[in-house]
Amino acid sequence: MKKLIYFAALAILTTSCVTKKQYNDVLASERKYYNEAQNAKKELSSQKATIDDLNAEIERLNNEIEKLKEDTVRQSKNIHSLKDEIARMNKLNSELSDKLGKSKSEDEVKLLLADLQKLQEKLQAKENELNKMERSLTESKNELSAKENDLARQHELNEEQQRKLNEQNSRLKELTDILSKKDSLMRDLKNRVSQALVGFEGNGIAVTNKNGKVYVSLDEQLLFKSGKWDVDAKGVSALENLSKLLAENPDIHIVIEGHTDNIPYNGSGQITDNWDLSVKRATAIVRIILRNKAIDPTRITASGRGEFMPIDTANTTEARQKNRRTEIILSPNLDELMNLLTNE
C-alpha cells in the first residue's frame, strides 16, 4: 500500500506514451494521498482532544469515587456505632422490663413505665435513624459501583482512543515519510539539473520544483532572436549539458513547451502566428537534445502554448519578456512506475 501511494504520487505527468486514463488515475491517487494526509492531521487533533476530555472525565470520576469511598467508610462507622448504642438501649430496655415485672411499689412502677416509654421512644428514633443510614449507605454503595463501572468504561474508551491515536500517528508518519521521500527525489533531480547547468542558471535559465516536477525555464534571449526559432550557440551549449544528464537518467520523461508573448506574430514564410512560433521553438530544442543518441525520442513530448499560459499577465514590456520563454518539464517515467507497482 505504502509503495503504491508513493509511486503514484510521483507519477504526475502527461507524455506521448501515457494514456489519459493513466494520467487521470495518477492525479486521483495524488489527490487522495494529500487529502488523506490532511484528514489524518485533523483526525489526530480530534483524537487528542477526545483523549483530553476522557482524561478529564476519568479524573472527575476518580475524585467522586474517592469521596464516595470516604462517605461509605464514614457511614459504616456511624452505623456500627449506632448499632452498639441500640444494643445498649435494648439491654437497658430489658433490664427496665425485668424491674417492672418485679416491682411492687405503685410509684416505682409509674417511674419505671415512664423511663421505659422514653427509652422505647429513643430506641425507635435510633432504629429509624439506623434504617435511614443503612438506606443511605446502600445508595452510596450503588452509586460507588455505578461510578466504578463508568470509570472502567471511560478507561476502555481512553484505551481505544489511545490505540486509534497511535494508529493515526503511525499513518500520518507513513504519509509524511512518503511525501518527504517524494520531495527529496524531486529536490535531488532539481539539484542535478542545476549542477548540469552551472554557469547558465541565473543567466537566462531558472530551475524550480513545481507540482511534483522540475521546470527548466529558458528565456527567449538565451535561445532565440526575436521571431526566430534557430537556437543561439549559448543556448545550444546549455541544452547539450542538460542532455547529458537526461541520457544518464532514462527514467525521466521530458516535456518541452514553447511560450510567446501576446503580441501577434507579423512575420512571413513558414510561420503564421504565435501558435506556430511556439511549436517551432519547442521542436527546435527537441532536435538539439536528440543529438545525444542515448536519449530515446519516445521520452520527449513537444508542444506550443502560444501566448495562452503567461507567467505575468501585466501588459508591460517586462511582463512580455518573462512570458517569452521555453520550458523543459522533467517528470518520472509513469510506465516504469506502473511496472514497479505491478510487481509489488
Legacy VTK file of the C-alpha trace (Angstrom):
# vtk DataFile Version 3.0
C-alpha trace
ASCII
DATASET POLYDATA
POINTS 344 float
0.000 0.000 0.000
2.735 2.410 1.011
4.740 1.889 -2.161
1.624 2.108 -4.294
0.773 5.542 -2.927
4.394 6.605 -3.047
4.937 5.820 -6.703
1.503 7.052 -7.691
2.216 10.376 -6.057
5.398 10.730 -8.047
3.933 9.912 -11.419
2.057 13.077 -12.303
2.820 13.793 -15.926
1.473 13.926 -19.463
3.571 12.443 -22.237
3.058 10.752 -25.567
3.232 7.251 -24.001
0.839 7.999 -21.106
-2.867 7.343 -21.666
-5.475 9.820 -20.456
-6.860 7.135 -18.124
-3.428 6.523 -16.583
-2.898 10.232 -16.134
-6.316 10.739 -14.522
-5.819 7.702 -12.274
-2.494 9.050 -11.072
-3.923 12.524 -10.479
-6.724 10.942 -8.454
-4.190 8.950 -6.442
-2.170 12.058 -5.691
-5.244 13.994 -4.587
-6.322 11.070 -2.425
-2.833 10.861 -0.955
-2.647 14.536 0.034
-6.251 14.570 1.232
-5.566 11.522 3.378
-2.571 13.251 4.956
-4.651 16.364 5.714
-7.520 14.280 7.094
-5.045 12.315 9.221
-3.817 15.563 10.784
-7.374 16.694 11.519
-8.314 13.289 12.927
-5.179 13.276 15.045
-6.097 16.658 16.515
-9.669 15.485 17.146
-8.495 12.296 18.862
-6.106 14.226 21.087
-8.983 16.499 22.118
-11.168 13.442 22.802
-8.435 11.870 24.917
-8.038 15.106 26.871
-11.807 15.096 27.537
-11.692 11.440 28.580
-8.770 12.060 30.917
-10.640 14.980 32.491
-13.721 12.774 32.914
-11.602 9.989 34.418
-10.051 12.439 36.878
-13.509 13.729 37.843
-14.808 10.180 38.356
-11.759 9.252 40.413
-12.363 12.252 42.676
-16.049 11.362 43.062
-15.202 7.722 43.767
-12.701 8.737 46.456
-15.340 10.934 48.099
-17.910 8.134 47.888
-15.464 5.694 49.439
-14.772 8.139 52.263
-18.537 8.656 52.753
-19.109 4.893 52.720
-16.437 4.317 55.354
-17.811 7.155 57.497
-21.396 5.877 57.169
-20.293 2.320 58.016
-18.582 3.595 61.167
-21.655 5.626 62.139
-23.909 2.628 61.549
-21.632 0.426 63.646
-21.678 2.981 66.487
-25.452 3.335 66.208
-25.953 -0.429 66.335
-23.833 -0.564 69.514
-25.952 2.213 71.011
-29.185 0.410 70.051
-27.834 -2.781 71.561
-27.132 -0.943 74.840
-30.589 0.608 74.778
-32.187 -2.812 74.138
-30.269 -4.220 77.088
-31.437 -1.300 79.257
-34.980 -1.842 77.979
-34.798 -5.485 79.056
-33.470 -4.501 82.459
-36.272 -1.989 82.979
-38.847 -4.544 81.868
-37.455 -7.012 84.410
-37.601 -4.395 87.179
-41.136 -3.508 86.165
-42.187 -7.144 86.480
-40.652 -7.476 89.923
-41.705 -4.083 91.317
-44.477 -3.980 93.967
-44.499 -0.246 94.549
-47.037 1.717 92.537
-44.831 4.803 92.462
-41.843 2.765 91.325
-43.987 1.141 88.628
-45.041 4.565 87.370
-41.434 5.765 87.255
-40.302 2.569 85.526
-43.111 2.814 82.974
-42.189 6.440 82.247
-38.493 5.560 81.857
-39.389 2.549 79.751
-41.591 4.651 77.428
-38.887 7.308 77.000
-36.319 4.614 76.321
-38.550 2.913 73.770
-39.161 6.246 72.023
-35.397 6.872 71.879
-34.868 3.318 70.722
-37.444 3.732 67.957
-35.788 7.001 66.878
-32.400 5.335 66.833
-33.764 2.410 64.803
-35.342 4.858 62.350
-32.004 6.691 62.117
-30.269 3.348 61.613
-32.658 2.381 58.795
-32.115 5.770 57.156
-28.331 5.439 57.445
-28.407 1.894 56.049
-30.512 3.059 53.100
-28.075 5.932 52.540
-25.163 3.512 52.759
-26.815 1.209 50.223
-27.394 4.165 47.900
-23.774 5.260 48.329
-22.544 1.745 47.581
-24.763 1.546 44.498
-23.557 4.966 43.355
-19.979 3.917 44.041
-20.466 0.747 41.990
-22.022 2.745 39.133
-19.169 5.270 39.218
-16.587 2.472 39.188
-18.350 0.850 36.218
-18.449 4.233 34.479
-14.768 4.710 35.250
-13.978 1.277 33.783
-15.879 2.220 30.597
-14.043 5.535 30.409
-10.726 3.700 30.732
-11.781 1.352 27.912
-12.757 4.327 25.747
-9.483 6.009 26.604
-7.518 2.895 25.673
-9.456 2.655 22.396
-8.782 6.315 21.622
-5.126 5.854 22.503
-4.995 2.882 20.131
-6.631 4.949 17.378
-4.294 7.827 18.165
-1.269 5.549 17.846
-2.599 4.146 14.562
-3.255 7.649 13.248
0.199 8.755 14.357
1.719 5.815 12.504
-0.355 6.513 9.390
0.475 10.212 9.458
4.172 9.378 9.840
3.915 6.980 6.897
2.217 9.623 4.744
4.710 12.256 5.856
7.612 9.935 5.051
6.145 9.266 1.598
5.745 12.969 0.923
9.234 13.635 2.265
10.740 10.946 0.024
8.856 12.281 -2.978
10.034 15.817 -2.272
13.549 14.558 -1.633
13.638 12.811 -5.004
12.414 15.917 -6.771
14.905 18.115 -4.898
17.666 15.707 -5.884
16.582 15.901 -9.528
16.494 19.697 -9.329
19.991 19.762 -7.818
21.350 17.514 -10.543
19.771 19.704 -13.206
21.239 22.811 -11.550
24.677 21.183 -11.483
24.362 20.311 -15.164
23.564 23.966 -15.894
26.275 25.551 -13.759
27.164 28.881 -15.346
23.791 29.171 -17.080
21.331 29.209 -14.170
20.552 32.817 -13.347
21.739 33.897 -16.782
18.597 33.201 -18.756
17.812 29.851 -17.085
15.767 29.183 -13.936
15.344 25.729 -12.358
12.388 25.213 -9.999
10.292 22.484 -8.397
6.573 22.812 -9.067
3.633 20.399 -8.937
5.890 17.386 -8.432
8.013 18.193 -11.481
11.243 20.038 -12.227
10.848 23.051 -14.518
13.802 24.369 -16.523
12.681 27.751 -17.829
14.818 29.277 -20.597
14.459 32.932 -21.562
13.944 33.809 -25.199
17.127 35.922 -25.156
19.224 32.850 -24.295
17.827 30.762 -27.128
16.275 32.752 -29.957
16.337 36.028 -31.804
13.008 37.838 -31.903
10.501 35.977 -34.082
13.052 33.203 -34.844
13.375 29.567 -33.811
17.038 28.896 -34.548
18.786 28.296 -31.181
21.773 30.537 -30.395
25.176 28.973 -29.659
24.985 29.736 -25.920
21.563 28.096 -25.727
22.874 25.054 -27.621
25.689 24.689 -25.067
23.212 24.754 -22.155
20.937 22.209 -23.852
23.859 19.877 -24.585
24.847 19.942 -20.895
21.269 19.160 -19.911
21.038 16.344 -22.472
23.983 14.559 -20.792
22.023 14.432 -17.516
18.898 13.253 -19.334
20.863 10.497 -21.054
22.141 9.281 -17.676
18.601 9.180 -16.260
16.414 7.260 -18.706
13.518 7.102 -16.226
12.771 10.815 -16.690
10.095 11.983 -19.120
10.715 15.261 -20.929
8.036 17.758 -21.977
9.153 20.836 -23.914
6.748 23.748 -24.099
7.185 26.883 -26.211
5.598 30.135 -24.977
5.284 33.549 -26.642
4.062 36.957 -25.510
0.666 38.368 -26.530
1.896 40.495 -29.427
0.614 38.956 -32.707
3.293 37.453 -34.962
3.793 39.665 -38.009
6.438 37.728 -39.891
6.038 35.694 -43.053
7.027 32.381 -44.544
6.546 29.139 -42.571
5.079 30.858 -39.504
1.583 32.302 -39.459
1.002 33.111 -35.769
2.273 32.662 -32.204
0.998 29.075 -32.113
3.299 28.179 -34.979
6.229 30.052 -33.450
5.877 28.389 -30.041
5.706 24.916 -31.624
8.691 25.558 -33.887
10.769 26.698 -30.917
9.805 23.606 -28.894
10.709 21.226 -31.733
13.984 23.098 -32.347
15.016 22.308 -28.772
13.908 18.676 -29.149
16.252 18.274 -32.115
19.211 19.644 -30.129
18.507 17.337 -27.170
18.165 14.354 -29.506
21.663 14.942 -30.849
22.561 12.861 -27.817
21.852 9.429 -29.249
21.479 7.919 -25.759
18.123 9.663 -25.341
15.082 7.709 -26.532
12.830 10.029 -28.599
9.725 8.385 -27.073
10.612 10.076 -23.783
10.010 13.531 -25.270
6.829 15.478 -25.964
6.972 18.861 -27.715
4.114 21.349 -27.555
3.395 25.002 -28.324
1.351 27.082 -25.895
1.391 30.352 -27.810
0.613 33.323 -25.566
-2.048 31.496 -23.552
-0.060 30.457 -20.456
1.683 33.664 -19.343
3.585 33.793 -16.064
2.941 37.539 -15.805
-0.395 38.895 -17.046
0.613 42.570 -16.899
0.604 44.320 -20.261
4.148 45.660 -19.897
7.482 45.184 -21.654
8.884 43.390 -18.605
5.914 41.005 -18.396
6.067 40.187 -22.105
9.792 39.449 -21.773
9.096 36.975 -18.948
6.379 35.277 -20.956
8.646 34.709 -23.987
10.246 31.505 -22.773
10.681 27.798 -23.353
10.120 25.344 -20.506
11.619 21.883 -20.208
9.488 19.926 -17.737
11.036 16.807 -16.205
8.928 14.096 -14.566
9.383 10.471 -13.503
8.512 7.817 -16.061
4.934 6.664 -15.482
5.360 3.400 -17.404
8.321 2.301 -15.293
6.498 3.218 -12.101
3.469 1.236 -13.240
5.732 -1.778 -13.858
7.052 -1.461 -10.320
3.521 -1.326 -8.970
2.544 -4.430 -10.910
5.482 -6.331 -9.465
4.630 -5.454 -5.847
LINES 1 345
344 0 1 2 3 4 5 6 7 8 9 10 11 12 13 14 15 16 17 18 19 20 21 22 23 24 25 26 27 28 29 30 31 32 33 34 35 36 37 38 39 40 41 42 43 44 45 46 47 48 49 50 51 52 53 54 55 56 57 58 59 60 61 62 63 64 65 66 67 68 69 70 71 72 73 74 75 76 77 78 79 80 81 82 83 84 85 86 87 88 89 90 91 92 93 94 95 96 97 98 99 100 101 102 103 104 105 106 107 108 109 110 111 112 113 114 115 116 117 118 119 120 121 122 123 124 125 126 127 128 129 130 131 132 133 134 135 136 137 138 139 140 141 142 143 144 145 146 147 148 149 150 151 152 153 154 155 156 157 158 159 160 161 162 163 164 165 166 167 168 169 170 171 172 173 174 175 176 177 178 179 180 181 182 183 184 185 186 187 188 189 190 191 192 193 194 195 196 197 198 199 200 201 202 203 204 205 206 207 208 209 210 211 212 213 214 215 216 217 218 219 220 221 222 223 224 225 226 227 228 229 230 231 232 233 234 235 236 237 238 239 240 241 242 243 244 245 246 247 248 249 250 251 252 253 254 255 256 257 258 259 260 261 262 263 264 265 266 267 268 269 270 271 272 273 274 275 276 277 278 279 280 281 282 283 284 285 286 287 288 289 290 291 292 293 294 295 296 297 298 299 300 301 302 303 304 305 306 307 308 309 310 311 312 313 314 315 316 317 318 319 320 321 322 323 324 325 326 327 328 329 330 331 332 333 334 335 336 337 338 339 340 341 342 343
